[in-house]
Amino acid sequence: MDSVTSNTGNRLLKGVLIGIILFILAAGASSLAFFMVSILVFGCTKSPPDWVYLLVFVGFPIPLIFASIITPYLYVKRQRTIWIILTLMSGIFISCLLFLIWFLILTQYC
């Protein structure tokens, strides 16, 4: 009974550490995306509307944050590895897709 409790506690600690690391990586990716937005807009002849910027500043980090929360939760709840990987990859894919949509919208203004 004691080994089951320590194994669960150890798994919970690993899950929290995974969540913290993923959150730091999400913050770093978001700051890199914000930097890229400022560089890409620098050459535009006319300024895009504000909602175009909100697509990246609000929409880009949300899937990454959800993925950094759900992935450790699935790990702690002992879900299958494929679901953990799919959750993480879908968060990254959706964020990259939003950045691509922003870039395609930006081509109308530059």
C-alpha positions as CSV (number, residue, x, y, z in Angstrom):
1,M,0.0,0.0,0.0
2,D,2.9,2.3,0.8
3,S,4.5,1.9,-2.6
4,V,1.3,2.7,-4.4
5,T,1.0,6.0,-2.4
6,S,4.7,6.9,-3.1
7,N,4.3,6.1,-6.8
8,T,1.2,8.3,-7.0
9,G,3.0,11.1,-5.2
10,N,6.0,10.7,-7.4
11,R,3.8,10.8,-10.5
12,L,2.1,13.9,-9.3
13,L,5.4,15.7,-8.7
14,K,6.6,14.7,-12.2
15,G,3.3,16.0,-13.6
16,V,3.6,19.3,-11.9
17,L,7.2,19.7,-13.1
18,I,6.1,18.8,-16.7
19,G,3.4,21.4,-16.4
20,I,5.8,24.1,-15.2
21,I,8.3,23.3,-18.0
22,L,5.6,23.3,-20.6
23,F,4.2,26.6,-19.4
24,I,7.7,28.2,-19.5
25,L,8.1,26.9,-23.1
26,A,4.6,28.2,-24.0
27,A,5.6,31.6,-22.6
28,G,8.9,31.6,-24.6
29,A,7.1,30.6,-27.8
30,S,4.5,33.3,-27.3
31,S,7.2,35.9,-26.7
32,L,9.0,34.8,-29.9
33,A,5.8,35.0,-31.8
34,F,5.2,38.6,-30.5
35,F,8.7,39.5,-31.6
36,M,8.1,38.1,-35.0
37,V,4.9,40.1,-35.3
38,S,6.7,43.3,-34.5
39,I,9.5,42.5,-37.1
40,L,7.0,41.4,-39.8
41,V,4.8,44.5,-39.4
42,F,7.8,46.8,-39.5
43,G,7.9,46.8,-43.3
44,C,4.1,47.4,-43.9
45,T,3.1,50.5,-45.8
46,K,-0.3,50.8,-44.2
47,S,-1.1,49.7,-40.7
48,P,-3.3,46.6,-40.2
49,P,-6.4,47.0,-38.0
50,D,-6.2,46.1,-34.3
51,W,-8.1,42.9,-34.5
52,V,-5.3,41.4,-36.7
53,Y,-2.9,41.9,-33.8
54,L,-5.3,40.4,-31.4
55,L,-5.3,37.2,-33.4
56,V,-1.7,36.6,-32.4
57,F,-1.6,38.3,-29.0
58,V,-4.6,36.6,-27.7
59,G,-5.1,33.6,-30.0
60,F,-1.6,32.3,-30.2
61,P,-0.9,31.6,-26.5
62,I,-4.3,30.1,-25.6
63,P,-3.8,26.7,-27.3
64,L,-0.3,26.5,-25.9
65,I,-1.5,27.3,-22.3
66,F,-4.3,24.7,-22.6
67,A,-1.9,22.1,-23.9
68,S,0.5,22.9,-21.0
69,I,-2.3,22.3,-18.5
70,I,-4.0,19.3,-20.1
71,T,-0.9,17.3,-20.9
72,P,0.3,17.0,-17.2
73,Y,-3.3,16.3,-16.2
74,L,-3.4,13.4,-18.6
75,Y,0.0,12.2,-17.4
76,V,-1.1,12.2,-13.7
77,K,-4.4,10.4,-14.6
78,R,-2.4,7.7,-16.3
79,Q,-4.0,8.1,-19.7
80,R,-2.5,6.5,-22.8
81,T,0.7,8.0,-24.1
82,I,-0.8,8.6,-27.6
83,W,-3.4,11.0,-26.0
84,I,-0.8,12.9,-24.1
85,I,1.3,13.4,-27.3
86,L,-1.7,14.3,-29.4
87,T,-2.8,16.9,-26.9
88,L,0.6,18.5,-26.9
89,M,1.0,18.4,-30.7
90,S,-2.5,19.7,-31.3
91,G,-1.8,22.7,-29.1
92,I,1.3,23.5,-31.1
93,F,-0.4,22.9,-34.4
94,I,-3.4,25.2,-33.6
95,S,-1.0,28.0,-32.5
96,C,1.1,27.6,-35.6
97,L,-2.1,27.6,-37.7
98,L,-3.3,30.9,-36.1
99,F,0.1,32.4,-36.8
100,L,-0.2,31.3,-40.4
101,I,-3.7,32.8,-40.7
102,W,-2.3,36.1,-39.2
103,F,0.5,36.0,-41.7
104,L,-1.9,35.5,-44.6
105,I,-4.1,38.3,-43.4
106,L,-1.0,40.5,-43.1
107,T,-0.2,40.0,-46.8
108,Q,-3.3,42.2,-47.7
109,Y,-1.8,45.2,-45.8
110,C,1.9,44.9,-46.8
